[in-house]
Amino acid sequence: MIRSVVRGFGAHLPEQIMKNSDFEGVVDTSDEWIVQRTGIRQRHIAGEGETTASLGEMAARQALDRANMTPADIDLIICATSTPDNTFPATAVNIQNRLGMHHGVAFDLQAVCSGFIFAVATADSYIKSGLAKRVLVIGAETFSRILDWNDRTTCVLFGDGAGAIVLEAAEGDGSNADRGVLTAHLRSDGAHREKLYVDGGPSTTGTVGHLRMQGREVFKHAVGMITDVIEAAYAATGLGSDDIDWFVPHQANRRIIDASARKLGIDDAKVVVTVDHHGNTSAASIPLALAEAAADGRIKQGDLVLLEAMGGGFTWGSVLLRW
């Protein structure tokens, strides 16, 4: 059968770093308060001239270089983002143009923090159906542009950045030993909209709006929803937590990450954590964490890697793949 195999990975972060101490005096908070509740110590903030597309382009170029490919080799670009450069055209089309690519297809996918998971699942479907052979999957965000910097409960949580992978069609024997995406499971439930959303938009207020979150409500649902889609992945493959080499969760909150790993019985040593120095970068968080762990040698070819995320809406999903 056809599998979608990771051939390259990349990441890019803005140069500007904002530490927890930088918030002191701006809002009523402290480094101790932020670390205790979230595990975050710093985050990157996009500066003048840096946009979701520019960050995505840099991550994409890294991924292509590591895959020993050029834009000419790519059939499809999917950019997962909730902070596009423009209402339209899609940020993916912008990235396509920045890469000098004038063929194929490019589109955005919006599932907030679950966006990269949804994008990988979509790319996998394109590859398995024969509609694409090589797909550039990007998660890119500039969440700093939609934050209310007077709201201490949200402004300290988020950062900017981009990550990318190149997926390529390859033949497998249909077993769990195959390299590539083994299974993906996606969910959404719009009844939870008010718990995490942006209070603006072209069709409602005509403004960009600001992020609003009921933190306790999100935390209350997160671990159960994450467990749901991971257990679905285990059921589909017959694998379990003991088989996992690396768990790469969405980097929203250290307490959610720890609680999820604990409930699933995943050893702490197998958990990739970047939330301390990236903050929550929404759709960019998983590809950024993947790129960091692969670049430093933790994630190696043949490793079984479990990805999961939950985002506003709510949306949530998992991908199980062999690197």
ABEGO torsion letter per residue (X at the ends): XBBBBBABBBBBBBABBBBAAAABGABBBBAAAAAAAAGBABBBBBBBGBBAAAAAAAAAAAAAAAAGBBAAABABBBBBBABBABAOBBAAAAAAAAAGBABEBBBBBBAEAAAAAAAAAAAAAAAAAGABABBBBBBBBBAAAABBAABAAAAAABBBEBBBBBBBBBBBAGBAABBEBABBBBBBBAAAAAABBBABEAAAAGBAEBBBBBAAAAAAAAAAAAAAAAAAAAAAAGBBAAABABBBBBBABAAAAAAAAAAAGBBAAABBBAAAAAEBAEAAAAAAAAAAAAAAGABBBGBBBBBBBBBBOBBBBBBBBBX
